[in-house]
Amino acid sequence: MIFLLISFLFGLAGGACGKVKGSSFVLWFLLSAIPPYIGVVAALLFRSERDEPRRACPRCGKVVPVHDALCTRCGYELEFPADPAPPAALAGS
């Protein structure tokens, strides 16, 4: 019974860490609850997808990650920019 409680609490912690970093809560909850200690460490070390450089689509203006080849809103084919904007520069747009 204690192990289930510990697993549940570690699952919540891992899920919250994953959600804060821009990933799925359910995925990180399961990864953290099944192997309790390993999952939380993995969620803490997981890279944040919010820190990736982004750019605005020239056709519709949607902000997309630099590595996307197509705009997910309008389907415009995007060229790789010479100097991508840092994530904070487009946050206010």
Legacy VTK file of the C-alpha trace (Angstrom):
# vtk DataFile Version 3.0
C-alpha trace
ASCII
DATASET POLYDATA
POINTS 93 float
0.000 0.000 0.000
2.825 2.397 0.841
4.559 1.599 -2.471
1.393 2.556 -4.407
1.183 5.866 -2.553
4.859 6.588 -3.224
4.446 5.654 -6.888
1.399 7.906 -7.207
3.182 10.868 -5.618
6.257 10.383 -7.798
3.933 10.131 -10.801
2.351 13.473 -9.911
5.772 15.094 -9.482
7.068 13.726 -12.784
3.863 14.652 -14.610
4.027 18.206 -13.278
7.696 18.547 -14.340
6.889 17.239 -17.815
3.904 19.586 -18.192
5.934 22.625 -17.113
8.534 21.767 -19.765
5.875 21.613 -22.495
5.305 17.863 -22.752
2.423 15.513 -21.910
1.363 15.214 -18.258
-0.023 11.683 -18.748
3.134 10.418 -20.452
5.419 11.699 -17.705
2.998 10.576 -14.985
3.199 7.002 -16.284
6.964 7.151 -16.782
7.428 8.484 -13.250
4.916 6.243 -11.459
6.032 2.864 -12.812
9.753 3.222 -11.942
9.260 5.939 -9.271
12.750 7.318 -8.749
14.052 6.967 -12.297
11.008 8.624 -13.869
11.210 11.804 -11.805
14.923 12.175 -12.518
14.220 11.714 -16.243
11.445 14.344 -16.117
13.770 16.815 -14.392
16.555 16.257 -16.929
14.210 16.353 -19.942
14.854 19.324 -22.210
12.367 22.146 -22.281
10.681 22.607 -25.637
9.868 26.200 -24.781
13.543 27.215 -24.973
13.914 26.351 -28.683
14.367 29.194 -31.176
11.190 30.156 -33.041
10.160 32.204 -36.048
6.972 33.692 -37.443
5.352 32.336 -40.607
5.540 35.013 -43.338
2.047 34.147 -44.640
-0.149 33.816 -41.532
2.138 35.032 -38.711
1.950 31.905 -36.528
5.064 31.424 -34.379
6.591 27.987 -35.098
9.864 26.267 -34.086
12.789 26.896 -36.432
13.121 23.223 -37.349
9.560 23.040 -38.797
9.547 22.881 -42.597
5.818 23.655 -42.951
3.540 26.028 -41.083
0.998 23.937 -39.190
-1.720 26.580 -39.628
-1.585 27.497 -43.324
0.739 24.870 -44.861
3.255 27.416 -46.164
6.675 25.906 -46.921
9.205 27.621 -44.655
12.842 28.260 -45.522
15.480 27.800 -42.830
16.437 31.296 -41.604
20.057 32.432 -41.433
19.594 33.869 -37.920
16.638 32.516 -35.913
15.138 34.735 -33.244
15.581 33.663 -29.615
12.431 32.354 -27.891
11.934 35.515 -25.821
11.989 37.820 -28.862
8.793 36.341 -30.345
7.002 35.763 -27.039
5.445 39.219 -27.071
4.230 38.917 -30.669
LINES 1 94
93 0 1 2 3 4 5 6 7 8 9 10 11 12 13 14 15 16 17 18 19 20 21 22 23 24 25 26 27 28 29 30 31 32 33 34 35 36 37 38 39 40 41 42 43 44 45 46 47 48 49 50 51 52 53 54 55 56 57 58 59 60 61 62 63 64 65 66 67 68 69 70 71 72 73 74 75 76 77 78 79 80 81 82 83 84 85 86 87 88 89 90 91 92
